[in-house]
Amino acid sequence: MDECSLEEFRRRWQEELAQAQAPRKWRRSDAAERRARRPEVAPGRSEQALGDPALAQGLLEGAGRPPAARATRAEAQDVASRSGFPRAREGAGGGEQLVDQLIRDLNEMNDVPFFDIQLPYELAINIFQYLDRKELGRCAQVSKTWKVIAEDEVLWYRLCQQEGHLPGSSISDCSCWKLIFQECQAKEHMLRTNWKNRKGAVSELEHVPDAVLCDVHSHDGVVIAGYTSGDVRVWDTRTWDYVAPFLESEDEEDEPGLQPNVSFVRINSSLAVAAYEDGFLNIWDLRTGRYPVHRFEHDARIQALALSQDDAAVATASAFDIVMLSPNEEGYWQIAAEFEVPKLVQRLEIVPETRRYPVAIAAAGDLMYLLKAEDSARTLLYAHGPPVTCLDVSANQVAFGVQGLGWVYEGSKILVYSLEAGCHLLKLGNVLRDFTCVNLDDSPPNLMVSGNRDGRVRIHDLRTSNVTLSLSAHQLGVSAVQMDDWKIVSGGEEGLVSVWDYRMNQKLWEVYSGHPVKHISFSSRSLITANVPYQPVVRNADRDNFTPHRRHQGLIRAYEFAVDQLAFQSPLPACRSSCDTMATHYYDLALAFPYNHV
């Protein structure tokens, strides 16, 4: 190699290195296009190939050797000659250094991890399962082999299950889980947009004539309500016609007006329970019929009622007695456990996922009890005076609000108890007013939402014991609250239902009614609210002709946000008037219920 050729080689080599180090975008439509351009890659592109495995593979193949081999001097000179450079003569010092640098560059390219040709397919799937959908999309653009791995049905089926799409399905139910995932993501985006923009259908569930609403509960879109007339009604809001059958009582000979008021109602996926003012308890199996499968009687009025979310277990509190009911192996209901406590029970909850032996949490004044069916009652807390103001349970924890002491500067707080460790974990908040509601079971992991008598909604971080967000939501205090991964729905004593985007600290919309909001339950596509009057029975001098005004009866509303263009093909529950326009159910919820509605 003469001096002119050596200088030309050095100049072009330095130019290629400078181009490789400069920031640039490298995109190709597919692997075939990259493979077609590989013979034109200059040796200086080796520095750039360190960041692109596909380009590194092309350079290695352009050198005419397998990827696992090491570059030799002859191969390096051959690559240089094919790229337009003259071959270096032996003994030329400058040329020898450049060839050695080219050999080192080629050997460095051999260390780029391109494991799809070195590892088994099953092992590559196990590695790719730790990637999310964005990372899988990037890997699918590397090469054809990586595209096949990144679009494997096992990976996208796992992503669908992790995101909660089509739970309970198997991998053989669908032929393209990537397409299913994309459709579910688009549907979630549409639902979130409808929530934010207040677009959807709203219905007032049909009221029992001449009766006042006493209590409301819901589970997975199925609503149960009890009235002063003794009637118990069930709606399935997942169907377009909202079927609402009456659950009959065994006392068929009693006159409807003389039946006792309903105190409490609870419902889960298979059972419905109602407690009456005279101490009777009816249990219905929703799969068998409208008549109760079991009837239990207390000597006094039932003060608290709890129903397991996923099991057939019922707990009641009357006077100083707590009774837990569950069916035996033959299906006959029986008393699973019975406890006696020294104070009246105000609040009662059953711990979910307890399987064979039900576990309940009871609040009696300033005492908290852990009740196990196979064990005696155990005291969780003795507050020495301040009563428990609210209660909620999850599978592993219990959260309850404790009233503050006015004569000692110690405000109201929420205590979190671990059922697994059997000890107190956290003490949250220290405010002047009492906590009126707390939601632990429905909140995202490591978060909890609470409502206070001061009208503020607070989000608590269970990892740091701090209040991450405090919203001034209601004037007369918060009566019900629930949150998910991006929004909060709260209800107040003044009858206002508010929807918040807590990530933006912004109120999205609100709806008003004239009674306190006693029940809130929502999913990604629906919302159920219940406004229950303070006094379930309206006093009237003429008791025989008692007909309460509609404004005193209470109200149950069902909101449906999964409304798309297919809804024009069939009328929704909100569209039950004589109007012939099929689009009348599309309206702004804020305009549908003005403040002077009642």
Backbone torsions as a table, in degrees:
resi	resn	phi	psi	omega
1	MET	NA	118.1	-179.3
2	ASP	-76.9	178.4	-175.1
3	GLU	-66.6	-38.9	-179.3
4	CYS	-65.2	-44.9	179.6
5	SER	-64.2	-38.6	-179.9
6	LEU	-65.0	-42.5	178.6
7	GLU	-65.5	-40.0	177.2
8	GLU	-64.0	-41.3	177.9
9	PHE	-62.5	-44.9	-179.3
10	ARG	-64.3	-41.7	-178.5
11	ARG	-64.1	-48.0	-179.2
12	ARG	-67.3	-34.4	178.0
13	TRP	-65.9	-42.3	178.4
14	GLN	-67.0	-36.3	176.9
15	GLU	-63.1	-41.7	179.2
16	GLU	-65.6	-40.3	177.2
17	LEU	-63.2	-40.1	179.4
18	ALA	-65.5	-39.4	177.7
19	GLN	-65.5	-37.3	-178.9
20	ALA	-69.4	-33.6	-178.3
21	GLN	-81.8	-19.6	179.5
22	ALA	-71.9	145.6	178.5
23	PRO	-67.3	132.1	-179.8
24	ARG	-156.7	161.4	179.3
25	LYS	-105.3	132.1	-178.9
26	TRP	-120.4	108.6	179.4
27	ARG	-133.2	138.7	175.1
28	ARG	-134.6	147.3	-177.0
29	SER	-69.6	-37.4	179.4
30	ASP	-156.4	178.5	-176.9
31	ALA	-70.8	-26.9	-178.4
32	ALA	-65.1	-39.6	179.6
33	GLU	-66.0	-40.0	177.8
34	ARG	-65.2	-39.3	-179.2
35	ARG	-66.4	-33.0	-179.4
36	ALA	-69.5	-26.0	-178.0
37	ARG	-94.0	-4.5	-175.7
38	ARG	-61.4	-40.3	179.9
39	PRO	-62.5	-19.1	-177.7
40	GLU	-90.6	-0.7	-178.1
41	VAL	-72.9	129.4	179.6
42	ALA	-81.8	158.8	-179.2
43	PRO	-59.9	-31.4	-179.2
44	GLY	-65.3	-14.7	178.1
45	ARG	-72.2	0.1	-178.9
46	SER	-65.7	-32.8	177.9
47	GLU	-66.4	-39.4	177.9
48	GLN	-69.3	-31.6	-177.6
49	ALA	-65.6	-20.1	178.7
50	LEU	-63.0	-26.8	178.6
51	GLY	-96.5	-4.9	-179.1
52	ASP	-129.7	105.1	-178.5
53	PRO	-61.1	-37.4	-179.0
54	ALA	-64.7	-42.2	177.5
55	LEU	-65.8	-37.9	176.0
56	ALA	-61.6	-42.0	178.6
57	GLN	-63.6	-37.4	178.5
58	GLY	-65.5	-39.4	177.7
59	LEU	-65.2	-38.7	179.8
60	LEU	-66.7	-43.2	178.3
61	GLU	-67.0	-33.7	177.6
62	GLY	-64.3	-26.4	177.4
63	ALA	-78.7	-6.3	176.5
64	GLY	75.7	34.2	-179.8
65	ARG	-144.4	156.0	178.8
66	PRO	-67.4	156.1	-176.6
67	PRO	-62.5	-31.2	-175.2
68	ALA	-78.3	-10.2	-176.5
69	ALA	-81.2	167.2	178.6
70	ARG	-105.1	143.5	-178.6
71	ALA	-71.4	143.1	175.8
72	THR	-112.1	169.7	-179.0
73	ARG	-64.8	-39.1	-179.6
74	ALA	-64.5	-41.9	179.0
75	GLU	-65.4	-38.3	178.9
76	ALA	-64.2	-42.5	177.2
77	GLN	-66.7	-32.5	178.5
78	ASP	-67.6	-40.7	176.6
79	VAL	-63.0	-40.7	-179.7
80	ALA	-65.3	-40.2	-179.4
81	SER	-69.1	-37.6	178.6
82	ARG	-69.6	-21.2	179.3
83	SER	-88.9	2.3	176.5
84	GLY	104.8	6.3	-179.9
85	PHE	-102.2	144.8	176.5
86	PRO	-72.5	150.2	-179.4
87	ARG	-68.4	142.6	-179.8
88	ALA	-81.9	138.9	177.0
89	ARG	-84.7	153.8	177.3
90	GLU	-67.2	139.6	178.1
91	GLY	94.7	-13.0	177.3
92	ALA	-80.2	110.9	-172.4
93	GLY	-63.0	-49.0	-177.9
94	GLY	-62.6	-41.7	179.4
95	GLY	-65.4	-37.8	179.4
96	GLU	-62.6	-38.7	-179.9
97	GLN	-66.2	-40.4	179.5
98	LEU	-67.3	-37.9	177.7
99	VAL	-66.1	-39.5	176.8
100	ASP	-63.6	-37.2	177.0
101	GLN	-64.9	-38.7	177.9
102	LEU	-65.0	-37.0	177.7
103	ILE	-64.4	-43.0	179.0
104	ARG	-64.5	-37.1	178.3
105	ASP	-64.7	-42.6	179.6
106	LEU	-66.1	-38.2	178.1
107	ASN	-68.5	-34.4	175.9
108	GLU	-65.4	-37.1	177.0
109	MET	-63.1	-26.7	179.2
110	ASN	-69.8	-16.7	179.9
111	ASP	-89.5	-2.6	177.8
112	VAL	-66.9	126.9	-177.4
113	PRO	-72.7	106.3	175.6
114	PHE	-126.3	74.1	-162.4
115	PHE	-83.8	-0.7	-175.8
116	ASP	-70.5	-17.0	177.2
117	ILE	-103.0	0.6	-178.1
118	GLN	-115.5	-22.0	-178.1
119	LEU	-111.4	153.9	175.2
120	PRO	-64.2	156.6	-178.1
121	TYR	-62.1	-40.3	-179.1
122	GLU	-63.4	-38.4	179.2
123	LEU	-68.9	-36.2	176.3
124	ALA	-64.7	-37.7	176.8
125	ILE	-63.2	-40.6	178.7
126	ASN	-63.8	-32.1	178.2
127	ILE	-75.6	-41.4	-177.6
128	PHE	-70.6	-17.1	-177.3
129	GLN	-69.0	-14.1	178.4
130	TYR	-88.0	2.1	-179.1
131	LEU	-95.3	149.3	174.7
132	ASP	-89.0	-175.5	-173.6
133	ARG	-67.0	-34.9	179.3
134	LYS	-68.9	-41.4	179.5
135	GLU	-68.2	-35.8	175.3
136	LEU	-64.6	-37.2	177.2
137	GLY	-65.1	-37.3	177.6
138	ARG	-68.9	-40.4	-179.9
139	CYS	-66.2	-30.7	179.7
140	ALA	-67.4	-15.0	179.6
141	GLN	-93.3	0.1	-177.2
142	VAL	-75.9	-52.6	-177.3
143	SER	-159.1	172.8	178.4
144	LYS	-65.0	-38.8	-179.9
145	THR	-64.6	-44.8	178.2
146	TRP	-66.6	-32.2	177.9
147	LYS	-64.2	-41.1	178.2
148	VAL	-63.9	-41.7	-179.6
149	ILE	-68.3	-45.0	-175.8
150	ALA	-67.8	-20.5	179.8
151	GLU	-105.4	19.1	178.5
152	ASP	-65.3	143.1	-176.5
153	GLU	-63.6	-31.4	-178.9
154	VAL	-63.5	-41.5	-178.3
155	LEU	-66.1	-44.9	-177.2
156	TRP	-75.6	-29.6	172.9
157	TYR	-65.1	-39.4	177.9
158	ARG	-64.8	-40.2	177.9
159	LEU	-63.9	-39.9	178.4
160	CYS	-62.0	-40.9	179.5
161	GLN	-69.2	-38.1	178.7
162	GLN	-66.3	-35.2	179.5
163	GLU	-84.7	-3.3	179.3
164	GLY	83.8	18.3	178.8
165	HIS	-88.3	129.3	179.1
166	LEU	50.9	60.6	179.8
167	PRO	-67.0	147.3	-179.7
168	GLY	83.2	-3.4	179.5
169	SER	-86.6	159.8	178.0
170	SER	-104.8	166.1	-175.8
171	ILE	-68.1	-21.8	-179.3
172	SER	-84.9	-2.3	-178.4
173	ASP	-74.7	-25.2	-177.7
174	CYS	-130.4	149.0	-179.1
175	SER	-90.6	-21.1	-179.6
176	CYS	-139.8	94.9	-177.8
177	TRP	-74.9	-23.1	175.3
178	LYS	-65.3	-41.7	177.5
179	LEU	-66.9	-38.8	176.6
180	ILE	-62.2	-41.6	179.0
181	PHE	-63.0	-42.6	179.0
182	GLN	-64.6	-40.4	178.7
183	GLU	-66.0	-40.5	178.5
184	CYS	-66.8	-38.1	177.4
185	GLN	-65.5	-39.4	177.7
186	ALA	-65.7	-37.0	177.6
187	LYS	-66.8	-41.2	177.2
188	GLU	-63.6	-38.1	177.8
189	HIS	-64.7	-40.1	178.0
190	MET	-64.7	-41.9	178.9
191	LEU	-64.1	-42.9	179.8
192	ARG	-64.4	-37.9	177.0
193	THR	-65.3	-40.3	177.6
194	ASN	-64.8	-39.3	176.4
195	TRP	-60.5	-46.5	-175.8
196	LYS	-69.7	-38.2	-176.2
197	ASN	-93.0	5.5	176.8
198	ARG	59.8	40.6	179.3
199	LYS	-105.3	123.6	179.5
200	GLY	169.2	-170.0	178.9
201	ALA	-112.5	141.4	-180.0
202	VAL	-130.4	140.3	-179.2
203	SER	-136.0	143.0	170.2
204	GLU	-96.0	117.0	-178.1
205	LEU	-65.0	138.4	-173.1
206	GLU	-59.3	130.8	-174.8
207	HIS	-89.4	151.2	174.0
208	VAL	-74.3	126.6	-177.8
209	PRO	-62.6	143.3	174.0
210	ASP	57.3	35.2	179.1
211	ALA	-141.9	155.7	-179.4
212	VAL	-111.4	138.3	-179.6
213	LEU	-68.2	132.1	-179.2
214	CYS	-108.3	-44.3	-177.2
215	ASP	-156.6	150.2	-178.0
216	VAL	-138.9	142.8	174.2
217	HIS	-148.8	156.8	-179.1
218	SER	-147.5	158.1	177.7
219	HIS	-153.6	117.2	175.4
220	ASP	53.8	44.0	175.6
221	GLY	86.5	-3.7	178.0
222	VAL	-101.4	125.6	-173.3
223	VAL	-112.8	138.7	175.1
224	ILE	-125.5	140.3	-178.1
225	ALA	-139.6	143.3	176.2
226	GLY	-118.0	147.0	-172.3
227	TYR	-127.2	167.7	178.3
228	THR	-67.7	-19.7	177.8
229	SER	-78.3	-3.6	-176.5
230	GLY	87.8	-0.9	179.7
231	ASP	-78.2	145.4	174.9
232	VAL	-125.7	124.3	-174.2
233	ARG	-125.2	148.5	-177.0
234	VAL	-128.3	134.1	174.8
235	TRP	-120.4	141.7	172.5
236	ASP	-108.9	97.1	-176.5
237	THR	-75.7	-2.5	177.3
238	ARG	-79.7	-13.4	176.5
239	THR	-101.8	153.4	-173.4
240	TRP	-70.4	-25.5	-177.0
241	ASP	-97.0	-2.6	176.4
242	TYR	53.0	65.0	180.0
243	VAL	-58.7	129.8	-174.9
244	ALA	-132.6	77.9	177.9
245	PRO	-79.7	156.1	173.2
246	PHE	-87.9	138.4	173.3
247	LEU	-90.9	116.7	-173.2
248	GLU	-78.0	152.0	173.5
249	SER	-99.8	162.1	179.1
250	GLU	-73.0	-21.3	-177.8
251	ASP	-83.3	73.9	-179.2
252	GLU	-71.3	-24.6	-176.9
253	GLU	-79.1	-14.6	-179.5
254	ASP	-72.8	145.7	176.1
255	GLU	-73.7	145.2	-176.9
256	PRO	-59.3	-36.3	-177.4
257	GLY	-73.5	-18.7	-177.3
258	LEU	-97.2	-1.4	178.9
259	GLN	-70.2	146.0	-178.6
260	PRO	-69.2	157.1	177.3
261	ASN	-66.6	152.4	174.4
262	VAL	-86.4	126.3	-179.0
263	SER	-88.5	-49.4	-176.4
264	PHE	-140.5	149.2	172.7
265	VAL	-135.2	143.5	176.2
266	ARG	-142.1	153.6	-178.7
267	ILE	-151.0	146.6	170.1
268	ASN	-133.5	-158.6	-174.1
269	SER	-68.6	-21.6	-175.5
270	SER	-132.7	-17.2	-174.3
271	LEU	-123.0	151.4	171.3
272	ALA	-131.1	136.4	-175.4
273	VAL	-131.4	139.8	176.6
274	ALA	-137.8	135.4	176.1
275	ALA	-112.6	139.5	-174.7
276	TYR	-112.0	164.1	-177.2
277	GLU	-64.4	-27.4	-178.0
278	ASP	-85.4	6.5	176.8
279	GLY	94.8	2.2	179.3
280	PHE	-86.0	152.3	179.9
281	LEU	-133.3	126.0	177.3
282	ASN	-112.2	137.1	177.7
283	ILE	-122.3	123.5	178.1
284	TRP	-111.6	143.0	169.6
285	ASP	-99.1	112.1	-174.8
286	LEU	-66.0	-13.8	-178.9
287	ARG	-88.9	-13.6	-173.9
288	THR	-108.1	-36.3	-178.1
289	GLY	166.6	-170.8	-174.7
290	ARG	-92.0	-4.7	-177.5
291	TYR	-100.9	145.5	-175.7
292	PRO	-66.7	145.6	176.8
293	VAL	-91.9	-15.2	177.9
294	HIS	-154.4	146.3	179.8
295	ARG	-136.1	126.1	-177.6
296	PHE	-124.6	148.9	-176.4
297	GLU	-128.4	131.3	171.5
298	HIS	-100.9	159.3	178.2
299	ASP	-76.3	-21.9	-177.8
300	ALA	-132.1	-179.8	-179.4
301	ARG	-65.3	140.7	178.4
302	ILE	-78.7	123.5	-175.0
303	GLN	-96.5	-23.1	-179.5
304	ALA	-152.8	147.8	-178.0
305	LEU	-140.4	137.8	178.7
306	ALA	-139.4	143.3	177.9
307	LEU	-132.5	133.1	179.1
308	SER	-64.7	143.5	-178.6
309	GLN	-71.3	-33.6	-173.0
310	ASP	-126.2	-4.1	-178.5
311	ASP	-124.9	167.9	176.6
312	ALA	-91.1	81.1	-179.8
313	ALA	-145.2	133.5	-178.3
314	VAL	-128.6	139.7	176.6
315	ALA	-128.9	135.4	178.8
316	THR	-130.5	153.4	177.4
317	ALA	-130.6	124.1	178.7
318	SER	-137.4	124.2	-175.8
319	ALA	56.9	-120.6	-179.5
320	PHE	-104.9	12.6	-176.2
321	ASP	-110.7	140.0	174.5
322	ILE	-122.6	125.1	-177.2
323	VAL	-119.8	133.7	175.9
324	MET	-113.6	125.3	-176.9
325	LEU	-114.2	143.3	176.2
326	SER	-159.7	152.7	178.7
327	PRO	-79.0	151.4	176.4
328	ASN	-86.4	-169.5	-177.1
329	GLU	-66.0	-28.3	177.9
330	GLU	-83.0	-6.6	179.4
331	GLY	95.6	2.5	179.2
332	TYR	-88.7	133.5	-178.5
333	TRP	-75.0	143.0	-178.8
334	GLN	-151.4	168.0	177.7
335	ILE	-79.4	113.6	179.4
336	ALA	-80.0	-33.8	179.6
337	ALA	-162.3	155.1	178.6
338	GLU	-142.5	132.6	-175.0
339	PHE	-129.6	155.5	175.2
340	GLU	-128.3	127.4	-177.1
341	VAL	-119.2	156.9	-174.9
342	PRO	-78.3	-12.0	-178.0
343	LYS	-129.7	163.6	179.4
344	LEU	-70.8	138.4	-178.1
345	VAL	-89.3	127.1	177.0
346	GLN	-101.2	-30.1	-175.9
347	ARG	-136.7	143.5	-175.3
348	LEU	-148.4	131.5	178.3
349	GLU	-139.8	148.3	175.9
350	ILE	-104.3	131.3	-179.5
351	VAL	-70.3	128.0	179.1
352	PRO	-71.0	158.1	174.8
353	GLU	60.5	40.4	176.1
354	THR	-95.2	-6.7	172.6
355	ARG	60.3	-113.7	-166.3
356	ARG	-70.7	-49.3	-176.9
357	TYR	-104.5	116.9	-179.8
358	PRO	-69.3	147.8	178.3
359	VAL	-125.6	131.7	-177.8
360	ALA	-124.9	154.8	175.0
361	ILE	-119.2	127.4	-177.6
362	ALA	-123.4	139.6	175.8
363	ALA	-113.7	118.0	-179.2
364	ALA	-126.2	95.2	-178.0
365	GLY	65.0	-117.6	178.6
366	ASP	-98.8	16.2	-179.2
367	LEU	-115.5	143.3	174.0
368	MET	-122.1	129.7	-176.2
369	TYR	-118.9	141.8	170.3
370	LEU	-103.9	117.1	-173.6
371	LEU	-113.6	117.5	176.2
372	LYS	-113.3	140.4	-175.3
373	ALA	-64.4	-31.5	-177.9
374	GLU	-98.9	8.9	-175.7
375	ASP	-141.0	170.4	177.8
376	SER	-84.2	167.4	-179.3
377	ALA	-66.4	139.5	-179.9
378	ARG	-125.2	133.2	-177.0
379	THR	-81.2	124.1	176.7
380	LEU	-89.4	-35.9	-174.8
381	LEU	-148.2	139.2	168.1
382	TYR	-127.2	106.0	-169.1
383	ALA	-84.3	-3.6	177.6
384	HIS	59.0	49.2	173.8
385	GLY	123.6	-59.8	-176.4
386	PRO	-67.5	129.6	-179.8
387	PRO	-79.8	164.4	176.1
388	VAL	-82.2	130.1	-174.4
389	THR	-103.4	-22.3	179.0
390	CYS	-157.5	161.3	-173.1
391	LEU	-154.1	139.9	171.3
392	ASP	-154.5	150.2	-176.6
393	VAL	-132.0	151.9	169.5
394	SER	-125.0	-172.5	-177.5
395	ALA	-67.1	-26.6	-174.6
396	ASN	-121.8	-14.5	-172.8
397	GLN	-137.1	160.4	175.2
398	VAL	-128.3	132.4	177.7
399	ALA	-123.5	130.4	179.7
400	PHE	-146.9	143.3	179.1
401	GLY	-90.1	140.8	-178.9
402	VAL	-119.6	131.9	-179.1
403	GLN	-68.7	143.4	-178.9
404	GLY	-79.2	165.7	178.7
405	LEU	-102.0	120.5	-175.9
406	GLY	-71.7	-36.6	-176.1
407	TRP	-81.7	-10.5	171.2
408	VAL	-120.5	136.3	-176.8
409	TYR	-73.7	77.3	176.1
410	GLU	-140.0	110.9	-174.8
411	GLY	-78.7	178.0	176.6
412	SER	-69.0	148.9	-176.5
413	LYS	-149.1	168.2	176.3
414	ILE	-115.3	127.3	177.7
415	LEU	-103.8	136.9	178.6
416	VAL	-113.8	125.1	-176.9
417	TYR	-115.0	135.8	178.7
418	SER	-92.6	122.5	177.7
419	LEU	-75.1	-29.2	-180.0
420	GLU	-75.6	-47.6	-178.6
421	ALA	-81.8	-20.7	-179.6
422	GLY	69.8	38.0	-178.8
423	CYS	-152.4	167.2	176.8
424	HIS	-77.4	135.9	-178.6
425	LEU	-101.5	-52.0	-170.5
426	LEU	-135.3	157.1	170.4
427	LYS	-129.4	110.0	-170.9
428	LEU	-109.1	141.1	173.5
429	GLY	73.4	157.8	174.6
430	ASN	-161.1	76.9	-172.5
431	VAL	-115.2	164.5	-176.0
432	LEU	-76.8	-38.8	-177.5
433	ARG	-90.0	165.4	-175.5
434	ASP	-82.6	147.3	171.2
435	PHE	-77.6	127.7	-176.1
436	THR	-100.9	-23.7	179.7
437	CYS	-155.1	149.9	178.2
438	VAL	-144.8	139.7	-179.5
439	ASN	-127.2	106.9	-179.2
440	LEU	-104.8	-38.9	-172.2
441	ASP	-71.1	-36.9	-176.7
442	ASP	-90.8	-4.0	-176.4
443	SER	-80.5	158.2	175.8
444	PRO	-62.1	164.1	179.9
445	PRO	-58.3	138.1	177.3
446	ASN	67.6	12.3	177.3
447	LEU	-128.2	155.4	176.7
448	MET	-150.4	142.1	-179.2
449	VAL	-115.1	144.3	-178.4
450	SER	-140.8	156.7	174.6
451	GLY	-122.0	147.0	-173.8
452	ASN	-126.8	160.9	177.8
453	ARG	-68.3	-17.6	176.8
454	ASP	-78.2	2.0	177.2
455	GLY	86.9	6.9	-177.1
456	ARG	-103.6	143.9	173.8
457	VAL	-105.7	127.7	-175.7
458	ARG	-121.4	140.9	173.7
459	ILE	-107.0	123.5	-177.6
460	HIS	-105.8	135.7	174.1
461	ASP	-93.5	112.8	-177.2
462	LEU	-72.3	-12.0	178.9
463	ARG	-84.3	-32.2	-177.0
464	THR	-115.4	-5.8	-178.4
465	SER	64.3	22.4	-179.0
466	ASN	-106.6	158.5	173.5
467	VAL	-89.7	111.4	-177.2
468	THR	-80.7	-24.8	-178.9
469	LEU	-155.0	139.5	177.4
470	SER	-133.2	120.8	-176.3
471	LEU	-114.2	133.0	172.7
472	SER	-84.1	99.0	-167.0
473	ALA	-103.3	-42.6	-170.7
474	HIS	-138.4	153.5	-176.1
475	GLN	-84.1	-37.8	-174.6
476	LEU	-103.4	14.3	179.8
477	GLY	106.1	154.5	-179.3
478	VAL	-93.0	129.8	-178.7
479	SER	-108.2	-22.6	179.3
480	ALA	-156.0	146.8	-177.8
481	VAL	-156.5	147.6	176.0
482	GLN	-154.4	149.6	-179.8
483	MET	-141.0	160.4	171.3
484	ASP	-132.1	-149.7	-172.9
485	ASP	-77.9	-7.8	179.1
486	TRP	-146.1	-13.6	-175.6
487	LYS	-134.3	161.6	175.6
488	ILE	-128.4	135.0	172.0
489	VAL	-117.6	121.8	-177.2
490	SER	-126.2	150.4	176.0
491	GLY	-125.9	144.2	-175.8
492	GLY	-116.6	167.4	177.9
493	GLU	-66.9	-22.8	179.1
494	GLU	-81.1	-4.3	177.8
495	GLY	96.2	14.2	-176.6
496	LEU	-98.5	130.9	173.4
497	VAL	-106.1	122.1	-176.6
498	SER	-119.8	140.6	177.4
499	VAL	-116.5	127.6	-174.9
500	TRP	-123.0	143.7	165.0
501	ASP	-98.6	97.0	-171.4
502	TYR	-74.1	-15.8	174.9
503	ARG	-69.7	-32.9	177.9
504	MET	-98.2	-2.9	-177.4
505	ASN	54.6	50.7	-172.3
506	GLN	-139.2	136.4	174.1
507	LYS	-81.7	128.6	-178.2
508	LEU	-86.4	-50.5	178.4
509	TRP	-165.4	170.8	-178.8
510	GLU	-150.2	154.8	-179.9
511	VAL	-135.3	140.1	-174.1
512	TYR	-116.1	144.4	169.1
513	SER	-144.9	164.9	-170.4
514	GLY	-85.8	6.3	-177.8
515	HIS	-126.3	157.2	178.8
516	PRO	-60.7	144.5	178.2
517	VAL	-83.9	110.9	-176.9
518	LYS	-102.9	-12.9	-178.4
519	HIS	-146.8	132.7	174.6
520	ILE	-137.4	130.4	176.2
521	SER	-150.3	127.1	-179.2
522	PHE	-139.4	158.1	171.8
523	SER	-126.9	-168.5	-179.1
524	SER	-69.0	-21.1	-174.8
525	ARG	-119.3	-7.8	-174.9
526	SER	-147.2	162.4	178.2
527	LEU	-143.4	134.1	178.3
528	ILE	-124.1	126.7	178.2
529	THR	-128.6	150.0	179.6
530	ALA	-136.8	126.7	175.6
531	ASN	-106.4	111.6	-175.1
532	VAL	-109.0	131.1	-179.7
533	PRO	-64.1	156.2	176.0
534	TYR	-62.8	-46.9	-179.9
535	GLN	-106.8	109.4	-177.1
536	PRO	-64.8	-22.9	179.9
537	VAL	-115.6	121.5	178.4
538	VAL	-88.0	123.4	-177.9
539	ARG	-68.7	136.2	179.4
540	ASN	-146.4	135.9	-177.4
541	ALA	-64.5	-38.1	179.6
542	ASP	-93.9	85.3	-174.7
543	ARG	-67.2	-30.3	-178.1
544	ASP	-67.9	-33.2	179.9
545	ASN	-105.7	41.3	-176.8
546	PHE	-71.7	116.1	177.0
547	THR	-137.6	96.7	-177.8
548	PRO	-68.0	147.0	176.9
549	HIS	-67.6	155.3	-176.9
550	ARG	-61.1	-32.0	-178.5
551	ARG	-70.1	-15.8	-179.8
552	HIS	-99.8	0.4	-172.4
553	GLN	-89.1	-16.1	-174.3
554	GLY	90.6	173.6	-172.4
555	LEU	-153.3	139.2	174.2
556	ILE	-124.4	126.4	179.6
557	ARG	-120.4	144.0	176.1
558	ALA	-124.3	122.5	179.8
559	TYR	-107.0	135.0	179.1
560	GLU	-122.0	117.2	-177.5
561	PHE	-102.8	-5.5	178.9
562	ALA	-87.7	60.5	-177.7
563	VAL	-110.0	119.3	178.4
564	ASP	-129.4	-167.1	-177.1
565	GLN	-66.7	-21.7	178.0
566	LEU	-69.3	-16.8	-179.3
567	ALA	-68.0	-19.0	178.2
568	PHE	-68.5	-17.7	-177.0
569	GLN	-80.5	-15.1	-180.0
570	SER	-147.7	141.2	-178.5
571	PRO	-70.9	139.0	177.4
572	LEU	-91.3	167.1	-178.0
573	PRO	-57.6	-31.8	-178.9
574	ALA	-71.2	-18.3	-177.0
575	CYS	-102.0	73.1	-178.2
576	ARG	-117.9	9.3	179.2
577	SER	-84.4	-178.3	179.9
578	SER	-81.8	2.7	-179.2
579	CYS	-67.0	137.5	-177.2
580	ASP	-90.3	-7.5	-178.7
581	THR	-78.6	120.7	-175.8
582	MET	-74.4	-16.0	-177.0
583	ALA	-92.1	11.2	-175.2
584	THR	-71.8	-16.0	179.8
585	HIS	-82.9	-3.0	175.4
586	TYR	-93.9	103.5	179.3
587	TYR	-153.7	170.7	-178.7
588	ASP	-82.5	124.5	-177.6
589	LEU	-63.7	-31.7	-179.3
590	ALA	-67.3	-29.0	177.8
591	LEU	-86.6	-19.6	-177.4
592	ALA	-71.5	-30.3	-177.7
593	PHE	-129.5	86.7	176.8
594	PRO	-71.1	171.9	-175.0
595	TYR	-67.2	-22.6	178.9
596	ASN	-95.9	30.5	-177.4
597	HIS	-65.6	-39.0	-179.6
598	VAL	-123.5	NA	NA
